[in-house]
Amino acid sequence: MSAVEIPIDRLEPQTLRRLLEEYVSREGTDYGEQTYDLDQKISHVMRQIEAGQALIVFDPETESCNIVMREQLR
């Protein structure tokens, strides 16, 4: 079974915030030479989600949520 997209309006604001925090704080997340604080990183990812460039998905196999770039799903 493949991952299921979760629209952001289906998540409680606190849940969405925690998911975004977890995503942007992962090791290996590269923002180039620029330094951004946590809120700036979260805003950047939210803009990508709102623009449809990134998606929140649920994987039923692992029972976990993740944020992925749309082109990763192709």
C-alpha positions as CSV (number, residue, x, y, z in Angstrom):
1,M,0.0,0.0,0.0
2,S,1.3,3.5,-0.8
3,A,1.5,6.6,1.3
4,V,-1.7,8.7,1.8
5,E,-1.6,12.5,1.5
6,I,-2.9,14.3,4.5
7,P,-4.2,17.9,3.8
8,I,-2.9,20.4,6.4
9,D,-6.4,21.5,7.3
10,R,-7.0,17.9,8.6
11,L,-4.3,18.3,11.3
12,E,-4.7,20.1,14.6
13,P,-2.4,23.2,14.7
14,Q,-0.2,21.7,17.5
15,T,0.2,18.4,15.6
16,L,1.2,20.2,12.4
17,R,3.7,22.4,14.4
18,R,5.3,19.3,16.0
19,L,5.5,17.5,12.6
20,L,7.2,20.6,11.0
21,E,9.6,20.9,14.0
22,E,10.6,17.3,13.7
23,Y,11.1,17.6,10.0
24,V,13.2,20.7,10.0
25,S,15.3,19.5,12.9
26,R,16.4,16.2,11.3
27,E,20.1,15.7,10.7
28,G,21.1,16.3,7.2
29,T,18.5,19.0,6.4
30,D,20.5,21.3,4.2
31,Y,19.7,25.0,4.0
32,G,23.0,26.0,2.3
33,E,25.3,28.6,3.8
34,Q,22.5,30.7,5.2
35,T,21.6,30.2,8.9
36,Y,17.9,30.1,9.8
37,D,16.2,29.7,13.2
38,L,13.5,27.1,13.8
39,D,10.6,29.4,13.0
40,Q,12.1,30.5,9.7
41,K,12.7,26.9,8.7
42,I,9.1,26.0,9.7
43,S,7.8,28.9,7.7
44,H,9.8,27.9,4.7
45,V,8.4,24.3,4.7
46,M,4.9,25.6,5.3
47,R,5.1,27.8,2.2
48,Q,6.3,24.7,0.2
49,I,3.3,22.7,1.5
50,E,0.8,25.5,0.8
51,A,2.3,25.9,-2.7
52,G,1.9,22.1,-3.3
53,Q,5.6,21.6,-3.6
54,A,5.7,19.5,-0.4
55,L,3.2,17.1,0.9
56,I,2.4,15.6,4.3
57,V,1.9,11.8,3.9
58,F,1.0,8.9,6.2
59,D,2.6,5.6,5.6
60,P,0.3,2.8,6.7
61,E,3.1,0.2,6.8
62,T,5.2,2.2,9.3
63,E,2.2,4.0,10.8
64,S,4.2,7.3,10.5
65,C,3.8,10.7,9.0
66,N,6.4,12.5,6.9
67,I,6.9,15.5,4.7
68,V,8.1,14.8,1.2
69,M,8.7,16.9,-1.8
70,R,6.1,16.2,-4.5
71,E,8.7,15.1,-7.1
72,Q,9.9,12.3,-4.6
73,L,6.5,10.6,-5.1
74,R,6.8,10.2,-8.8
